[in-house]
Amino acid sequence: MAAKTVTIEEAQTHLPELLTLVGQGKEVIIAKGKEPFAKLILLPQSKDDKTQTPRVFGEYKGEIWVSGDFDVPLPDQFWLGSSGK
């Protein structure tokens, strides 16, 4: 699926047509000058969509951890920089 690239001015002028393309599953890249700046894509369906994979409680148990000292205050040097001022 090749994305369509348009300038900001073209996007402003042809927004309804671009949204139709996005609705058909195509991506639209908006360029600022010659550089890509933003991408229009179709959002996933609402949370009520029954095709979503259900979440499984405990699926990632043991894969995430928090250091025991995560809430220890950071030293002043961290906040003030190496000069200490």
N, CA, C and O atoms as a GROMACS GRO file, in nm:
protein
  340
    1MET      N    1   0.084  -0.116   0.000
    1MET     CA    2   0.000   0.000   0.000
    1MET      C    3   0.090   0.124   0.000
    1MET      O    4   0.155   0.154   0.100
    2ALA      N    5   0.093   0.195  -0.110
    2ALA     CA    6   0.174   0.315  -0.121
    2ALA      C    7   0.098   0.434  -0.062
    2ALA      O    8  -0.021   0.451  -0.087
    3ALA      N    9   0.169   0.513   0.014
    3ALA     CA   10   0.106   0.631   0.075
    3ALA      C   11   0.106   0.745  -0.026
    3ALA      O   12   0.197   0.758  -0.107
    4LYS      N   13   0.004   0.826  -0.019
    4LYS     CA   14  -0.005   0.946  -0.104
    4LYS      C   15   0.057   1.060  -0.027
    4LYS      O   16   0.028   1.079   0.091
    5THR      N   17   0.143   1.137  -0.092
    5THR     CA   18   0.209   1.250  -0.027
    5THR      C   19   0.154   1.380  -0.086
    5THR      O   20   0.147   1.396  -0.208
    6VAL      N   21   0.116   1.472   0.002
    6VAL     CA   22   0.064   1.603  -0.039
    6VAL      C   23   0.130   1.712   0.046
    6VAL      O   24   0.181   1.685   0.154
    7THR      N   25   0.127   1.833  -0.005
    7THR     CA   26   0.178   1.946   0.073
    7THR      C   27   0.070   1.992   0.172
    7THR      O   28  -0.045   1.949   0.162
    8ILE      N   29   0.107   2.076   0.264
    8ILE     CA   30   0.011   2.129   0.361
    8ILE      C   31  -0.100   2.205   0.289
    8ILE      O   32  -0.217   2.193   0.325
    9GLU      N   33  -0.064   2.282   0.188
    9GLU     CA   34  -0.162   2.359   0.114
    9GLU      C   35  -0.261   2.267   0.042
    9GLU      O   36  -0.382   2.292   0.043
   10GLU      N   37  -0.209   2.159  -0.019
   10GLU     CA   38  -0.297   2.062  -0.086
   10GLU      C   39  -0.389   1.994   0.015
   10GLU      O   40  -0.506   1.970  -0.014
   11ALA      N   41  -0.335   1.964   0.132
   11ALA     CA   42  -0.416   1.899   0.235
   11ALA      C   43  -0.530   1.990   0.279
   11ALA      O   44  -0.642   1.944   0.300
   12GLN      N   45  -0.503   2.119   0.293
   12GLN     CA   46  -0.608   2.213   0.333
   12GLN      C   47  -0.715   2.224   0.225
   12GLN      O   48  -0.834   2.234   0.255
   13THR      N   49  -0.673   2.223   0.101
   13THR     CA   50  -0.767   2.240  -0.010
   13THR      C   51  -0.848   2.114  -0.037
   13THR      O   52  -0.966   2.123  -0.072
   14HIS      N   53  -0.787   1.997  -0.020
   14HIS     CA   54  -0.850   1.872  -0.061
   14HIS      C   55  -0.877   1.777   0.057
   14HIS      O   56  -0.878   1.655   0.039
   15LEU      N   57  -0.900   1.832   0.174
   15LEU     CA   58  -0.919   1.748   0.292
   15LEU      C   59  -1.031   1.644   0.276
   15LEU      O   60  -1.009   1.528   0.312
   16PRO      N   61  -1.148   1.679   0.227
   16PRO     CA   62  -1.252   1.576   0.214
   16PRO      C   63  -1.210   1.458   0.125
   16PRO      O   64  -1.239   1.343   0.158
   17GLU      N   65  -1.141   1.486   0.015
   17GLU     CA   66  -1.095   1.379  -0.073
   17GLU      C   67  -0.989   1.293  -0.004
   17GLU      O   68  -0.988   1.171  -0.018
   18LEU      N   69  -0.900   1.358   0.071
   18LEU     CA   70  -0.795   1.285   0.142
   18LEU      C   71  -0.856   1.195   0.250
   18LEU      O   72  -0.812   1.082   0.269
   19LEU      N   73  -0.958   1.246   0.319
   19LEU     CA   74  -1.025   1.164   0.421
   19LEU      C   75  -1.096   1.045   0.358
   19LEU      O   76  -1.107   0.939   0.421
   20THR      N   77  -1.146   1.060   0.236
   20THR     CA   78  -1.206   0.948   0.166
   20THR      C   79  -1.101   0.840   0.139
   20THR      O   80  -1.128   0.721   0.156
   21LEU      N   81  -0.982   0.883   0.097
   21LEU     CA   82  -0.873   0.787   0.075
   21LEU      C   83  -0.836   0.715   0.205
   21LEU      O   84  -0.815   0.593   0.206
   22VAL      N   85  -0.829   0.791   0.314
   22VAL     CA   86  -0.796   0.732   0.444
   22VAL      C   87  -0.904   0.631   0.483
   22VAL      O   88  -0.873   0.524   0.536
   23GLY      N   89  -1.029   0.664   0.457
   23GLY     CA   90  -1.139   0.572   0.486
   23GLY      C   91  -1.130   0.444   0.406
   23GLY      O   92  -1.184   0.341   0.447
   24GLN      N   93  -1.062   0.448   0.292
   24GLN     CA   94  -1.043   0.330   0.209
   24GLN      C   95  -0.919   0.251   0.250
   24GLN      O   96  -0.883   0.152   0.186
   25GLY      N   97  -0.852   0.296   0.358
   25GLY     CA   98  -0.737   0.223   0.410
   25GLY      C   99  -0.603   0.273   0.361
   25GLY      O  100  -0.500   0.212   0.390
   26LYS      N  101  -0.601   0.383   0.287
   26LYS     CA  102  -0.474   0.437   0.238
   26LYS      C  103  -0.419   0.538   0.338
   26LYS      O  104  -0.495   0.603   0.410
   27GLU      N  105  -0.286   0.549   0.342
   27GLU     CA  106  -0.222   0.649   0.427
   27GLU      C  107  -0.194   0.773   0.345
   27GLU      O  108  -0.164   0.764   0.226
   28VAL      N  109  -0.203   0.890   0.408
   28VAL     CA  110  -0.174   1.016   0.342
   28VAL      C  111  -0.065   1.085   0.423
   28VAL      O  112  -0.082   1.111   0.542
   29ILE      N  113   0.046   1.114   0.357
   29ILE     CA  114   0.157   1.186   0.421
   29ILE      C  115   0.145   1.333   0.385
   29ILE      O  116   0.129   1.368   0.268
   30ILE      N  117   0.154   1.419   0.486
   30ILE     CA  118   0.151   1.563   0.463
   30ILE      C  119   0.294   1.614   0.479
   30ILE      O  120   0.357   1.593   0.582
   31ALA      N  121   0.343   1.680   0.375
   31ALA     CA  122   0.482   1.728   0.375
   31ALA      C  123   0.487   1.877   0.401
   31ALA      O  124   0.403   1.954   0.354
   32LYS      N  125   0.586   1.916   0.478
   32LYS     CA  126   0.614   2.057   0.503
   32LYS      C  127   0.738   2.088   0.420
   32LYS      O  128   0.849   2.052   0.458
   33GLY      N  129   0.718   2.153   0.308
   33GLY     CA  130   0.827   2.168   0.212
   33GLY      C  131   0.848   2.033   0.146
   33GLY      O  132   0.755   1.977   0.088
   34LYS      N  133   0.969   1.980   0.153
   34LYS     CA  134   0.997   1.849   0.094
   34LYS      C  135   1.007   1.740   0.200
   34LYS      O  136   1.025   1.623   0.166
   35GLU      N  137   0.994   1.776   0.326
   35GLU     CA  138   1.008   1.680   0.436
   35GLU      C  139   0.872   1.632   0.485
   35GLU      O  140   0.782   1.713   0.503
   36PRO      N  141   0.855   1.501   0.507
   36PRO     CA  142   0.731   1.451   0.567
   36PRO      C  143   0.710   1.515   0.704
   36PRO      O  144   0.804   1.529   0.782
   37PHE      N  145   0.586   1.553   0.731
   37PHE     CA  146   0.556   1.624   0.855
   37PHE      C  147   0.452   1.552   0.940
   37PHE      O  148   0.465   1.544   1.062
   38ALA      N  149   0.348   1.498   0.874
   38ALA     CA  150   0.239   1.432   0.946
   38ALA      C  151   0.182   1.321   0.859
   38ALA      O  152   0.206   1.316   0.738
   39LYS      N  153   0.108   1.231   0.924
   39LYS     CA  154   0.048   1.121   0.850
   39LYS      C  155  -0.098   1.108   0.891
   39LYS      O  156  -0.130   1.106   1.010
   40LEU      N  157  -0.186   1.100   0.792
   40LEU     CA  158  -0.328   1.073   0.817
   40LEU      C  159  -0.349   0.924   0.804
   40LEU      O  160  -0.316   0.866   0.701
   41ILE      N  161  -0.404   0.862   0.906
   41ILE     CA  162  -0.434   0.719   0.902
   41ILE      C  163  -0.573   0.696   0.960
   41ILE      O  164  -0.626   0.781   1.031
   42LEU      N  165  -0.629   0.583   0.931
   42LEU     CA  166  -0.758   0.546   0.985
   42LEU      C  167  -0.739   0.500   1.129
   42LEU      O  168  -0.652   0.418   1.157
   43LEU      N  169  -0.818   0.553   1.220
   43LEU     CA  170  -0.811   0.512   1.359
   43LEU      C  171  -0.870   0.373   1.376
   43LEU      O  172  -0.959   0.334   1.300
   44PRO      N  173  -0.822   0.298   1.474
   44PRO     CA  174  -0.883   0.167   1.499
   44PRO      C  175  -1.029   0.183   1.541
   44PRO      O  176  -1.069   0.290   1.587
   45GLN      N  177  -1.105   0.081   1.524
   45GLN     CA  178  -1.246   0.085   1.560
   45GLN      C  179  -1.262   0.109   1.710
   45GLN      O  180  -1.167   0.094   1.787
   46SER      N  181  -1.381   0.146   1.750
   46SER     CA  182  -1.408   0.179   1.890
   46SER      C  183  -1.385   0.058   1.981
   46SER      O  184  -1.372  -0.054   1.934
   47LYS      N  185  -1.380   0.083   2.109
   47LYS     CA  186  -1.359  -0.024   2.206
   47LYS      C  187  -1.474  -0.123   2.206
   47LYS      O  188  -1.459  -0.235   2.255
   48ASP      N  189  -1.586  -0.084   2.153
   48ASP     CA  190  -1.701  -0.174   2.148
   48ASP      C  191  -1.689  -0.277   2.037
   48ASP      O  192  -1.770  -0.369   2.027
   49ASP      N  193  -1.586  -0.262   1.953
   49ASP     CA  194  -1.567  -0.355   1.842
   49ASP      C  195  -1.532  -0.493   1.898
   49ASP      O  196  -1.433  -0.507   1.970
   50LYS      N  197  -1.611  -0.593   1.866
   50LYS     CA  198  -1.593  -0.728   1.921
   50LYS      C  199  -1.477  -0.803   1.857
   50LYS      O  200  -1.444  -0.914   1.901
   51THR      N  201  -1.413  -0.746   1.753
   51THR     CA  202  -1.302  -0.815   1.688
   51THR      C  203  -1.170  -0.792   1.761
   51THR      O  204  -1.069  -0.853   1.728
   52GLN      N  205  -1.171  -0.704   1.862
   52GLN     CA  206  -1.049  -0.678   1.938
   52GLN      C  207  -1.010  -0.802   2.018
   52GLN      O  208  -1.096  -0.874   2.068
   53THR      N  209  -0.882  -0.825   2.030
   53THR     CA  210  -0.833  -0.934   2.112
   53THR      C  211  -0.854  -0.898   2.258
   53THR      O  212  -0.811  -0.790   2.302
   54PRO      N  213  -0.918  -0.984   2.334
   54PRO     CA  214  -0.941  -0.951   2.476
   54PRO      C  215  -0.811  -0.949   2.555
   54PRO      O  216  -0.717  -1.022   2.523
   55ARG      N  217  -0.807  -0.866   2.655
   55ARG     CA  218  -0.690  -0.861   2.743
   55ARG      C  219  -0.692  -0.982   2.835
   55ARG      O  220  -0.798  -1.027   2.878
   56VAL      N  221  -0.574  -1.033   2.865
   56VAL     CA  222  -0.562  -1.150   2.952
   56VAL      C  223  -0.491  -1.107   3.079
   56VAL      O  224  -0.376  -1.064   3.076
   57PHE      N  225  -0.562  -1.118   3.192
   57PHE     CA  226  -0.504  -1.079   3.320
   57PHE      C  227  -0.381  -1.166   3.350
   57PHE      O  228  -0.388  -1.288   3.341
   58GLY      N  229  -0.270  -1.102   3.385
   58GLY     CA  230  -0.149  -1.174   3.421
   58GLY      C  231  -0.066  -1.221   3.303
   58GLY      O  232   0.030  -1.296   3.321
   59GLU      N  233  -0.101  -1.180   3.184
   59GLU     CA  234  -0.031  -1.227   3.064
   59GLU      C  235   0.119  -1.193   3.067
   59GLU      O  236   0.200  -1.271   3.018
   60TYR      N  237   0.153  -1.080   3.125
   60TYR     CA  238   0.293  -1.037   3.127
   60TYR      C  239   0.355  -1.045   3.266
   60TYR      O  240   0.453  -0.976   3.295
   61LYS      N  241   0.300  -1.128   3.352
   61LYS     CA  242   0.350  -1.141   3.488
   61LYS      C  243   0.498  -1.181   3.485
   61LYS      O  244   0.538  -1.274   3.414
   62GLY      N  245   0.578  -1.110   3.564
   62GLY     CA  246   0.721  -1.139   3.573
   62GLY      C  247   0.805  -1.071   3.467
   62GLY      O  248   0.928  -1.076   3.475
   63GLU      N  249   0.744  -1.007   3.369
   63GLU     CA  250   0.820  -0.941   3.264
   63GLU      C  251   0.846  -0.794   3.294
   63GLU      O  252   0.928  -0.730   3.227
   64ILE      N  253   0.778  -0.740   3.393
   64ILE     CA  254   0.796  -0.600   3.431
   64ILE      C  255   0.834  -0.596   3.578
   64ILE      O  256   0.777  -0.669   3.660
   65TRP      N  257   0.930  -0.511   3.612
   65TRP     CA  258   0.971  -0.499   3.751
   65TRP      C  259   0.999  -0.353   3.781
   65TRP      O  260   1.024  -0.273   3.691
   66VAL      N  261   0.994  -0.320   3.909
   66VAL     CA  262   1.023  -0.185   3.955
   66VAL      C  263   1.134  -0.196   4.058
   66VAL      O  264   1.126  -0.277   4.150
   67SER      N  265   1.236  -0.115   4.041
   67SER     CA  266   1.348  -0.116   4.133
   67SER      C  267   1.300  -0.081   4.274
   67SER      O  268   1.208  -0.001   4.290
   68GLY      N  269   1.362  -0.141   4.373
   68GLY     CA  270   1.323  -0.117   4.512
   68GLY      C  271   1.344   0.026   4.557
   68GLY      O  272   1.279   0.072   4.651
   69ASP      N  273   1.435   0.099   4.490
   69ASP     CA  274   1.462   0.237   4.530
   69ASP      C  275   1.402   0.338   4.432
   69ASP      O  276   1.451   0.450   4.422
   70PHE      N  277   1.297   0.300   4.361
   70PHE     CA  278   1.240   0.389   4.259
   70PHE      C  279   1.189   0.520   4.315
   70PHE      O  280   1.182   0.619   4.243
   71ASP      N  281   1.151   0.523   4.443
   71ASP     CA  282   1.094   0.644   4.500
   71ASP      C  283   1.191   0.721   4.590
   71ASP      O  284   1.150   0.813   4.661
   72VAL      N  285   1.318   0.684   4.587
   72VAL     CA  286   1.419   0.756   4.664
   72VAL      C  287   1.444   0.891   4.595
   72VAL      O  288   1.462   0.895   4.474
   73PRO      N  289   1.443   1.000   4.672
   73PRO     CA  290   1.465   1.131   4.611
   73PRO      C  291   1.598   1.137   4.537
   73PRO      O  292   1.699   1.082   4.582
   74LEU      N  293   1.597   1.206   4.422
   74LEU     CA  294   1.721   1.222   4.346
   74LEU      C  295   1.809   1.326   4.413
   74LEU      O  296   1.757   1.418   4.477
   75PRO      N  297   1.941   1.314   4.399
   75PRO     CA  298   2.031   1.411   4.463
   75PRO      C  299   2.018   1.549   4.400
   75PRO      O  300   1.975   1.562   4.285
   76ASP      N  301   2.056   1.652   4.476
   76ASP     CA  302   2.049   1.789   4.426
   76ASP      C  303   2.131   1.806   4.298
   76ASP      O  304   2.093   1.884   4.210
   77GLN      N  305   2.242   1.734   4.287
   77GLN     CA  306   2.327   1.745   4.170
   77GLN      C  307   2.249   1.709   4.043
   77GLN      O  308   2.274   1.766   3.936
   78PHE      N  309   2.156   1.616   4.052
   78PHE     CA  310   2.073   1.579   3.937
   78PHE      C  311   1.991   1.699   3.891
   78PHE      O  312   1.983   1.726   3.771
   79TRP      N  313   1.930   1.770   3.986
   79TRP     CA  314   1.842   1.880   3.952
   79TRP      C  315   1.918   2.007   3.916
   79TRP      O  316   1.874   2.085   3.832
   80LEU      N  317   2.033   2.029   3.980
   80LEU     CA  318   2.106   2.155   3.964
   80LEU      C  319   2.218   2.146   3.861
   80LEU      O  320   2.275   2.248   3.824
   81GLY      N  321   2.250   2.027   3.815
   81GLY     CA  322   2.360   2.010   3.721
   81GLY      C  323   2.492   1.995   3.794
   81GLY      O  324   2.497   1.997   3.917
   82SER      N  325   2.596   1.980   3.720
   82SER     CA  326   2.727   1.954   3.781
   82SER      C  327   2.783   2.074   3.852
   82SER      O  328   2.868   2.059   3.939
   83SER      N  329   2.737   2.196   3.817
   83SER     CA  330   2.791   2.315   3.883
   83SER      C  331   2.739   2.330   4.025
   83SER      O  332   2.802   2.396   4.108
   84GLY      N  333   2.622   2.270   4.053
   84GLY     CA  334   2.565   2.277   4.187
   84GLY      C  335   2.500   2.409   4.220
   84GLY      O  336   2.466   2.434   4.336
   85LYS      N  337   2.482   2.495   4.120
   85LYS     CA  338   2.421   2.626   4.146
   85LYS      C  339   2.277   2.629   4.107
   85LYS      O  340   2.211   2.731   4.122
   0.00000   0.00000   0.00000
